[in-house]
Amino acid sequence: MPPTDARTDAGTVPASDGGTGTDTGPRGGATNATNAGDTDNGDSEGGDGGEDTLDLRLPDAFLETFADPAARTPAAACPAAGDDLLDRVAAWSPAVTSAGVFHLVPVRLERDLPLVTRWMNDPAVAAFWQLSGPRHVTEDHLRAQLDGDGRSVPCMGVLQGTPMSYWEIYRADLDPLARHYPARPHDTGIHLLLGDAADRGRGLGSVLLRAVADLVLDQRPRCTRVVAEPDLRNTPSVAAFLSAGFRLRAEIDLPGKRAALLVRDRHLRRLL
């Protein structure tokens, strides 16, 4: 939402949020390595000067207990190359909304770059997304996601056949955002930018946010909640998420902004 935005750097992007777009800050994991302290007792000397010390070797399985946690991360936490981390966004069904039929269509640079660049240079958007300037600025941001491992998918929002918004669907649990809140496996984040000023301020952002959050929950059965982190200063964005059934869980400090942590829980989707 910049107009509804909270950007989380999809490859390594600055954190920001734009009125109707959601964007968060650099993506990339952080591992807190815990060193299990070396215990050095020196030479073990007996009364005879230590000539009879024993050379003991502990079993490898025992030593692994004290290994650097980063070295023994479960395989499931390190997705294999080629895994589809977001359950094939390109194959997701269209959503029928009160504003018309809406599709999420993954970005193709040759087709979509000029339009997304123009949107990013709108001052109302640039204030939060921080991607204004020459075309290569937007291109670098998109390419970092398109050439990545699939943890963030940039999409065009197509309403009634017309491209009118830019979205990022991303794995919040694999994002630097996960260092700032108690993430759950398969948490999925949303960033939204409504392209034209005429589409902002009339409730359309809330309609589309609810539709896309429902798509995530329908198409990603392992995902129990959808999250967002718009800049607190971006009041239209925060309001749009709240109207779409998200709840404010906390205020968190992210690189470059203080954000509202907003969550839509699967078990509450029919109630809010």
Secondary structure as the mmCIF struct_conf table of DSSP 4:
data_model
#
loop_
_struct_conf.conf_type_id
_struct_conf.id
_struct_conf.beg_label_comp_id
_struct_conf.beg_label_asym_id
_struct_conf.beg_label_seq_id
_struct_conf.end_label_comp_id
_struct_conf.end_label_asym_id
_struct_conf.end_label_seq_id
TURN_TY1_P TURN_TY1_P1 PRO A 2 PRO A 3
STRN STRN1 THR A 4 THR A 4
STRN STRN2 ARG A 7 ARG A 7
BEND BEND1 ALA A 10 THR A 12
STRN STRN3 SER A 16 SER A 16
STRN STRN4 GLY A 18 GLY A 18
TURN_TY1_P TURN_TY1_P2 GLY A 19 THR A 20
STRN STRN5 GLY A 21 GLY A 21
STRN STRN6 THR A 24 THR A 24
BEND BEND2 GLY A 25 GLY A 25
TURN_TY1_P TURN_TY1_P3 GLY A 47 ASP A 48
BEND BEND3 GLY A 50 GLY A 50
TURN_TY1_P TURN_TY1_P4 GLU A 51 ASP A 52
HELX_RH_AL_P HELX_RH_AL_P1 ASP A 60 GLU A 64
TURN_TY1_P TURN_TY1_P5 THR A 65 PHE A 66
BEND BEND4 ALA A 67 ALA A 67
HELX_RH_3T_P HELX_RH_3T_P1 PRO A 69 ARG A 72
HELX_RH_3T_P HELX_RH_3T_P2 ALA A 75 ALA A 77
BEND BEND5 CYS A 78 CYS A 78
HELX_LH_PP_P HELX_LH_PP_P1 PRO A 79 ALA A 80
TURN_TY1_P TURN_TY1_P6 ALA A 81 GLY A 82
TURN_TY1_P TURN_TY1_P7 LEU A 85 LEU A 86
BEND BEND6 ASP A 87 ASP A 87
HELX_RH_3T_P HELX_RH_3T_P3 VAL A 89 ALA A 91
HELX_LH_PP_P HELX_LH_PP_P2 TRP A 92 PRO A 94
STRN STRN7 ALA A 95 THR A 97
TURN_TY1_P TURN_TY1_P8 SER A 98 ALA A 99
STRN STRN8 GLY A 100 PRO A 106
HELX_RH_AL_P HELX_RH_AL_P2 LEU A 109 MET A 120
TURN_TY1_P TURN_TY1_P9 ASN A 121 ASN A 121
BEND BEND7 ASP A 122 ASP A 122
HELX_RH_AL_P HELX_RH_AL_P3 PRO A 123 TRP A 129
BEND BEND8 GLY A 133 PRO A 134
HELX_RH_AL_P HELX_RH_AL_P4 ARG A 135 LEU A 146
TURN_TY1_P TURN_TY1_P10 ASP A 147 ASP A 147
BEND BEND9 GLY A 148 GLY A 148
BEND BEND10 GLY A 150 ARG A 151
STRN STRN9 SER A 152 LEU A 159
TURN_TY1_P TURN_TY1_P11 GLN A 160 GLY A 161
STRN STRN10 THR A 162 ARG A 171
HELX_RH_3T_P HELX_RH_3T_P4 ALA A 172 LEU A 174
BEND BEND11 ASP A 175 ASP A 175
HELX_RH_3T_P HELX_RH_3T_P5 PRO A 176 ARG A 179
TURN_TY1_P TURN_TY1_P12 HIS A 180 PRO A 182
TURN_TY1_P TURN_TY1_P13 PRO A 185 HIS A 186
STRN STRN11 THR A 188 LEU A 194
BEND BEND12 ASP A 196 ASP A 196
HELX_RH_3T_P HELX_RH_3T_P6 ALA A 197 ASP A 199
BEND BEND13 ARG A 200 GLY A 203
HELX_RH_AL_P HELX_RH_AL_P5 LEU A 204 GLN A 219
TURN_TY1_P TURN_TY1_P14 PRO A 221 ARG A 222
STRN STRN12 ARG A 225 ALA A 228
STRN STRN13 ASP A 231 ASP A 231
TURN_TY1_P TURN_TY1_P15 LEU A 232 ARG A 233
HELX_RH_AL_P HELX_RH_AL_P6 THR A 235 SER A 243
TURN_TY1_P TURN_TY1_P16 ALA A 244 GLY A 245
STRN STRN14 ARG A 247 LEU A 254
TURN_TY1_P TURN_TY1_P17 PRO A 255 GLY A 256
STRN STRN15 LYS A 257 ASP A 265
HELX_RH_3T_P HELX_RH_3T_P7 ARG A 266 LEU A 268
TURN_TY1_P TURN_TY1_P18 ARG A 269 LEU A 271
#
